Amino acid sequence: MKKSLRSMAVFLIACVAAVVVGCAQLGQPAPQTFKERLAAGYTTVAGVRDAATNLLSASKISVQDASNIQAQADAVRTGLDIARNLDATGQVAPAGDKLSATLTALGAIQAYLIARQGGQ
């Protein structure tokens, strides 16, 4: 059971990384437009949450780490919502800046999860 959870966590982390980083390498165009990047961000947040839960179940991260990751995912989700709202009100440049900063933070969370998949 523990091995299947670990396999699932590795798979989810790989999928999340592929969405944001490796789309072009998989023959899929990388998200280019604001809306594509925003959608990829929301999808990645969901993947990060799942990966954190699975890594916790596999004892690859502590309860405190999992809680912290979930809080960071909440903050990223809020950042994505703000970017979406800025774009909806015609504030294109600030929306793009907010989205870029938020996706950078999301990338840092992903990097941490990928590093943790190998062991604690």
N, C-alpha and C positions, 0 to 999 in steps of 0.2 A: 504494500500500500504506500509506504513512504517513498519507494523508488518511483512509483507512478506519479505521485505528487511532484517529485523532483523533475521528472520528465515533462510534466505538464507546465511547471514553472519555467523550465528552460525553453519550451516551445512558445509559451506566451511572451516571454521576453524577446525571443528571436522575432516573433511576429510584430511586436511593438517597434522594435528597432528597424525592421524592414519597412514599416509604414512611413516612418519619418526620414530615415537615412537611405534606405536601399531600394526605393521604388524603381529608380532608373535602372539599377543593376538587374532587377527582376523583369525587365521588359515593360514595365509600367512607367508612365511619365510621373515624375515627382510633382507633388502639389505645387502649382505655380500661382494661381490666383489667390486673392485674399480668402475667398470662401472655401477653396480647396484646402488651403493651409489651416484655416479655422476648423474645418471638418476633421482633418487629420489630427489636429490638436485634441479635439474632444474624444476621438477614437483612441488616441494614445493615452489620455487620462484614464479611460476605462481599462485599458490594458495594464497600465501601471498599477491600478488598484487591484486587479486580479492577480498580477504577478506578485505583489506584496503579500497578498493573502496566501498564495501558494508557497512562497518562500518561507513565510511564517510557519505554515503547516509542515514544511519540510525541515524545520529548524535551521534554516539558513540565515534568518534574521531574528532578532529578539522582538518581544511584544512592544517594547519601547520604539524600536526601529519601525515596526509596522505602523504603529500609531503616528509616528512622525511622518512617514511617507503618506499616510492617508490625509494628514493635515496639510502637507505640501500639495497633494493632489487637489484638495479643496481650494487652496490659494491659486493654483494654476487654473482651475475651473473658473474661479472668480475673474482672473485675468482675461481668460477667453471670453467670458460674458461681457466684460468691460470693452474689450476690443470690438466685439460684435455690435454692441450698443453705439460705440463711437462711429463705426462704419454706417450703421443705420441712420445716424443723424447727419451724415455727410462729412464727417470729420475724418477724411480718408488718411491723411498723413499720420495724425496721432493714433488712429486705429492700427495702421501698419506697424508703427513703432511699438505699440503695446503688444501686438501679436508677436512680433519678433522677440521682444524681451521675454514674453511668456513662454514661447517655444524654446528659448534658450534655457530657461529654468526647468522646463519639462525634460529637456535633453540631459541636464545634470542629474535629475532623478533617475532617468533611464540608465545612465552610466553607472550610478550607484547600484541599481538592481542587477545589472549585468555583472558587475564585479562581485556581488554577493552570491550569485548563483554557483560560483566555484567553491564556496565554503566559507565558514565564519572564522 
